Amino acid sequence: MIKTRLNELLGIKYPVIQGGMAWVAEAELASAVSNAGGAGLIAGGSADAEIIRKEIYKAKELTDKPFGINVMLMSPYAEDLMQLACEEKVALVTTGAGSPGKYIEKLKEAGIKVIPVVSSVALAKRMERAGADAVIAEGMEAGGHIGSITTMCLTPQIADAVKIPVVAAGGIGDGRTLAAAFALGAQGVQIGTLLLLSDECKINGNYKEIVIAAKDTDSVITGTNTGHPVRQIRNKFTRRMLDREKEGMSPGEYEKLTEGSLRKAAVDGNREEGSFMAGQIAGMLNENSRRTAKELIENLFDETENIINKLQNV
């Protein structure tokens, strides 16, 4: 059994955090991951606090294990969601798209572990100074909003720069990639794309089929010119976005064009107009990846232990 500082920090069996994927990471998926021994997350996205409160209540009915919420700091409801986290005393809060510095003290006073997503050494060090319990080093291989450095390069540099646990994210999809994350200095991993295919993930079936059908070169990055790049699987929507970016699309137009696109993917399954966010590991996944969250996580760590054992005998 693989035990790291992340297990101890969060009180979980496996050192794995589920990605906080908007319109995807709801109570059923979060509770399934927590019941499987990881740390499940409910995605705040752009939802208001009362919507997320209902999801928290559902998750509490489905699991007695630790789970948390992910707060996108660009959301107009970010402050409300932080207050909600304190009221409901979730086990952890992960954050993206900004610095949660002004919220950390309040969250920690409520007994909540704070784990920001970071894309640079400088931000990781800043979060450690602010009191974060761990950081998620997310490489550009990940799906959704990303930075500009690969997981392979980012993780060891952050692991060398901070004393708090580092969680690797981006490009983690099997035992080989998880073993590599540990070799790079990570104390655990965050996974998202793999869990899109779990039985408990209730996205539209078209989304799952698109992820399974994706090849290694089928993900693209849009929004680079706006400062908020996003990795997703190519389709008519991404082609239109990239064409407009070449023409000099303004940030305001970008926001207008992307409005509702993730819902069109996750809920409607609109193959042409949806934003099907997924990491580059989509090319590794297939029909055999359709399993329960418990089976996916257990298989991931069984594979990793076997690989580590083999490497020790090389």
Order of alpha helices (4+ residues) and beta strands (2+ residues): alpha-beta-alpha-beta-alpha-beta-alpha-beta-alpha-beta-alpha-beta-beta-alpha-beta-alpha-beta-alpha-beta-beta-alpha-alpha-alpha
